[in-house]
Amino acid sequence: MSSLLTFFRPIPLSGVERVLIVQTGSGSRLPRLVERSRGLFGEARLEVLLREGDASLRHEIDVASTHVARWEERYSLLPELRRTPFDVVVLQVGGATTELRLLPFLLRTRSIVAFDEMFEARAVTLFRLPGIVAHLGLLGENRTRFEMVRRAIAKVTVAPLLGFFSLVYLLGSNLWLRLRPLWRR
């Protein structure tokens, strides 16, 4: 998984050697995304991960290598990609999303960069993460920022309390099971 520092770093403009572009949007926008990535990261080695439905795009884009994400190979694809450390993983937000939308967050990378509909690059930081998560449809329904903050606060306060009371209950029941035979004597 991406380290926590991934979500605090700005877009690295120097020292970038390997960039993985994950097709999280429409295949028709991918050539422009590759062009913008090449302009942003200069001489870095660009690799693209395509959906199986858009595998024909591999001949239309000029990158160092392309990978095709096939449903049958999903269990071997992730470990293969995780073995390769990427400096930057690029995703596209805006428009329709694909089943690869979570993959950038599971890879080993220093930075995750999102391109919007106007192909402007933005680092995925903790401050932009709620908007990107909402766009990628990871919340299940449309929620306002206030609702997201309220739910986050509830999770931060309720989860530890439930964990504490669960621990007390388990310790109490374990203690009762151990002391009950002694009490019966």
C-alpha positions as CSV (number, residue, x, y, z in Angstrom):
1,M,0.0,0.0,0.0
2,S,1.1,3.6,-0.4
3,S,2.8,5.0,2.7
4,L,1.2,7.7,4.7
5,L,3.8,10.1,3.5
6,T,2.4,9.7,0.0
7,F,-0.5,11.9,1.0
8,F,1.6,14.7,2.4
9,R,4.0,15.2,-0.5
10,P,3.6,17.8,-3.3
11,I,4.0,16.8,-7.0
12,P,7.6,15.8,-7.5
13,L,8.9,17.7,-10.5
14,S,12.6,16.5,-10.3
15,G,14.1,13.1,-9.7
16,V,11.2,11.2,-11.2
17,E,12.4,8.1,-13.0
18,R,9.4,5.8,-13.3
19,V,5.8,6.9,-13.8
20,L,2.8,4.5,-14.0
21,I,-0.3,5.9,-15.7
22,V,-3.4,3.9,-14.6
23,Q,-6.4,4.1,-16.9
24,T,-9.1,5.2,-14.4
25,G,-11.1,7.1,-17.0
26,S,-12.1,6.9,-20.6
27,G,-9.7,5.4,-23.1
28,S,-10.2,8.3,-25.5
29,R,-8.6,10.7,-23.1
30,L,-5.6,8.5,-22.4
31,P,-3.3,9.8,-25.3
32,R,-3.7,13.4,-23.9
33,L,-3.0,12.2,-20.4
34,V,0.2,10.5,-21.6
35,E,1.2,13.7,-23.4
36,R,0.6,15.9,-20.3
37,S,2.4,13.4,-18.1
38,R,5.4,13.5,-20.4
39,G,5.4,17.3,-20.3
40,L,5.2,17.3,-16.5
41,F,7.8,14.6,-15.7
42,G,10.2,15.1,-18.6
43,E,12.5,12.2,-19.3
44,A,10.9,9.8,-16.9
45,R,10.1,6.3,-18.0
46,L,6.3,6.2,-18.7
47,E,4.3,3.0,-18.3
48,V,0.6,2.6,-18.8
49,L,-1.9,0.1,-17.3
50,L,-4.8,-0.3,-19.6
51,R,-8.2,-1.9,-19.1
52,E,-8.8,-5.1,-21.2
53,G,-11.5,-3.3,-23.2
54,D,-9.1,-0.6,-24.3
55,A,-6.1,-2.9,-25.0
56,S,-6.1,-1.7,-28.6
57,L,-4.8,1.7,-27.4
58,R,-1.4,0.1,-26.7
59,H,-0.4,0.8,-30.3
60,E,-1.6,4.4,-30.3
61,I,0.3,5.7,-27.3
62,D,4.1,6.2,-27.2
63,V,5.3,4.9,-23.8
64,A,8.1,2.6,-22.6
65,S,5.8,-0.3,-21.7
66,T,2.1,-1.1,-21.4
67,H,0.3,-3.6,-19.2
68,V,-3.2,-4.8,-19.8
69,A,-5.4,-5.5,-16.8
70,R,-7.3,-8.7,-17.5
71,W,-9.9,-9.9,-15.0
72,E,-8.5,-13.4,-15.1
73,E,-5.0,-12.2,-14.2
74,R,-6.0,-9.8,-11.4
75,Y,-4.4,-11.8,-8.6
76,S,-1.0,-11.9,-10.4
77,L,-1.1,-8.3,-11.7
78,L,-1.1,-6.6,-8.3
79,P,1.9,-8.4,-6.8
80,E,3.8,-7.9,-10.1
81,L,3.1,-4.1,-10.0
82,R,3.9,-3.9,-6.3
83,R,7.4,-5.4,-6.9
84,T,8.2,-2.4,-9.1
85,P,8.5,0.9,-7.1
86,F,7.1,3.8,-9.0
87,D,8.1,7.4,-8.3
88,V,4.6,8.6,-9.4
89,V,1.3,6.9,-10.1
90,V,-1.0,9.0,-12.3
91,L,-4.8,8.6,-12.4
92,Q,-7.5,10.6,-14.1
93,V,-10.6,11.9,-12.4
94,G,-13.6,13.3,-14.2
95,G,-15.9,11.4,-16.5
96,A,-16.6,7.7,-16.1
97,T,-14.4,5.7,-13.8
98,T,-13.2,2.1,-14.3
99,E,-12.6,-0.8,-12.1
100,L,-9.0,0.2,-11.8
101,R,-9.8,3.2,-9.7
102,L,-8.4,1.8,-6.4
103,L,-5.2,0.5,-7.8
104,P,-3.0,3.6,-7.4
105,F,-3.7,3.5,-3.7
106,L,-2.4,-0.1,-3.4
107,L,0.9,0.4,-5.2
108,R,4.3,1.3,-3.8
109,T,4.8,4.9,-4.8
110,R,6.2,8.2,-3.6
111,S,3.4,10.3,-4.9
112,I,-0.1,9.9,-6.5
113,V,-1.0,12.6,-9.1
114,A,-4.6,13.1,-10.4
115,F,-5.4,14.9,-13.6
116,D,-8.8,16.5,-13.8
117,E,-11.0,17.0,-16.8
118,M,-8.9,20.0,-18.0
119,F,-5.7,17.8,-17.6
120,E,-4.4,19.9,-14.8
121,A,-2.2,17.9,-12.4
122,R,-2.9,17.9,-8.7
123,A,-1.1,15.9,-6.0
124,V,-3.4,13.5,-4.1
125,T,-3.0,14.8,-0.6
126,L,-5.0,14.4,2.6
127,F,-6.7,17.7,1.8
128,R,-7.9,16.6,-1.7
129,L,-8.5,13.0,-0.8
130,P,-12.2,13.4,0.1
131,G,-13.1,15.0,-3.2
132,I,-11.3,12.4,-5.2
133,V,-12.8,9.6,-3.1
134,A,-16.3,11.1,-3.7
135,H,-15.6,11.3,-7.5
136,L,-14.3,7.7,-7.7
137,G,-17.6,6.5,-6.1
138,L,-16.0,5.0,-3.1
139,L,-18.5,6.5,-0.7
140,G,-21.5,4.7,-2.3
141,E,-23.7,7.8,-2.4
142,N,-23.2,11.6,-2.7
143,R,-22.4,13.2,0.6
144,T,-21.6,16.7,1.5
145,R,-18.3,17.7,3.1
146,F,-20.1,18.3,6.4
147,E,-21.5,14.8,6.4
148,M,-18.1,13.3,5.6
149,V,-16.5,15.2,8.4
150,R,-19.3,14.2,10.8
151,R,-18.9,10.6,9.9
152,A,-15.2,10.7,10.2
153,I,-15.5,12.2,13.7
154,A,-18.1,9.6,14.6
155,K,-15.7,6.8,13.5
156,V,-12.8,8.4,15.4
157,T,-14.8,8.6,18.6
158,V,-17.2,5.6,18.4
159,A,-14.7,3.0,17.1
160,P,-12.3,3.3,20.0
161,L,-15.2,3.2,22.5
162,L,-16.6,0.1,20.9
163,G,-13.1,-1.5,20.9
164,F,-12.6,-0.7,24.6
165,F,-15.9,-2.1,25.6
166,S,-15.4,-5.2,23.5
167,L,-12.0,-5.7,25.2
168,V,-13.5,-5.3,28.6
169,Y,-16.3,-7.8,27.7
170,L,-13.8,-10.4,26.4
171,L,-11.5,-10.0,29.4
172,G,-14.5,-10.2,31.8
173,S,-15.9,-13.3,30.1
174,N,-12.4,-15.0,30.1
175,L,-11.9,-14.1,33.7
176,W,-15.4,-15.5,34.5
177,L,-14.6,-18.8,32.7
178,R,-11.4,-19.2,34.7
179,L,-12.8,-18.2,38.1
180,R,-16.1,-20.1,37.9
181,P,-14.5,-23.5,38.6
182,L,-12.8,-22.1,41.7
183,W,-16.0,-20.5,43.0
184,R,-17.9,-23.8,42.8
185,R,-15.5,-25.5,45.2
